[in-house]
Amino acid sequence: MSDPEILFERQGTLGLITLNRPKALNALTHGMCVAMKKTLDEWSRDATITAVAVRGAGDRAFCAGGDIRSLYESGRDGTPYARAFYRDEYRLDAAIKHFPKPYIALIHGIVMGGGVGISVHGTFRIADETTTFAMPETGIGLFPDVGGSYFLPRCIGEVGMYLALTGARLRLADSLYAGVATHFVPADRHAELLERVGNGSTPVEVLSKLSMTPADTGILPALRETIDRCFSRNSVEMILDALGQEKAWGGDVIATISTKSPTSTKLAFQQLRLGRTLDFDECMRMEFRMVNRVIDGRDFYEGVRATIIDKDNEPKWRPDTLAAVSADEIASYFAPLDNELDLTGN
């Protein structure tokens, strides 16, 4: 028999969740999302559980995202799996955001997409030396979902818009600077952290003793003024114009953005501008509207084909330019659904 995809255990007063698909970089499946939310709901009512922690098995990743190949096949074949996955993934993200007890995510290695959703909304996001954070969805014809509409506009300055449009990867120091991680605890102290919390110490007490300051400061502090100046503009086109004035760095960023789906790029811009005025639950409902239209569209399948299926890295986006993506087309992604996302569902 194969190993379970997700493990639940108790260590004293700590409820511990382990994502257990290390060969798949702990990518989330629909079953994992449903099981995790069910357990969180139970632990939220269990007085013997005082805190919850989540970690990923193996050395390479906390969680690299959703099981994209399965979502690709479901959407292409018209089966209900893709919509069910996103519905229950977003419900899980909301359960974490509203969890009434301390929620600790031990994020190591790759933390992307769905892995961000099950970590960044928790109380404590504990990074280690290997952490690599990114929201690369526009590169596969998607958009930075799992609550990206909420947390990215609330990153420091315009760093969230920069991350959304470029898919830039952040290492330890920059993850802390951006606010997607709250603490740095070296990997060899994580077991001690879990043991102390399980023995009744509060996460705040434990982190006051174990958290450290990274040796380097990362690259974002030096780029912050430029990022804020360029990515605060009122359209993607205006952002690109501003980047064009920034010599070598701006040219490199323009080249990166130009590889992404033009539709997804404009969607990401619009969702972040809207998301900064919405509460968390409103953001999740908005994203569910958007992802339903993505499932019915084309670029997601082309992006996954090019990056994951055929791996030619030459997606043929349609439309293939920002100018060809109309405001009406973008607006259609945000229109109400007949069946809106019910965040209270089980």
Secondary structure as UniProt FT lines:
FT   STRAND          6..11
FT   TURN            12..13
FT   STRAND          14..19
FT   HELIX           22..24
FT   TURN            25..26
FT   HELIX           30..45
FT   TURN            47..48
FT   STRAND          51..56
FT   STRAND          61..63
FT   HELIX           68..77
FT   HELIX           81..97
FT   STRAND          103..107
FT   STRAND          109..112
FT   HELIX           114..117
FT   TURN            118..121
FT   STRAND          124..127
FT   TURN            129..130
FT   STRAND          132..134
FT   HELIX           137..140
FT   TURN            146..147
FT   HELIX           148..151
FT   TURN            153..154
FT   TURN            157..158
FT   HELIX           159..166
FT   HELIX           172..178
FT   STRAND          183..184
FT   HELIX           187..189
FT   HELIX           190..198
FT   TURN            199..200
FT   HELIX           203..210
FT   HELIX           220..231
FT   HELIX           236..243
FT   TURN            244..245
FT   HELIX           247..257
FT   TURN            258..259
FT   HELIX           262..275
FT   TURN            276..277
FT   HELIX           280..295
FT   HELIX           299..304
FT   HELIX           305..309
FT   HELIX           322..324
FT   HELIX           327..332
FT   TURN            333..334
FT   TURN            343..344
//
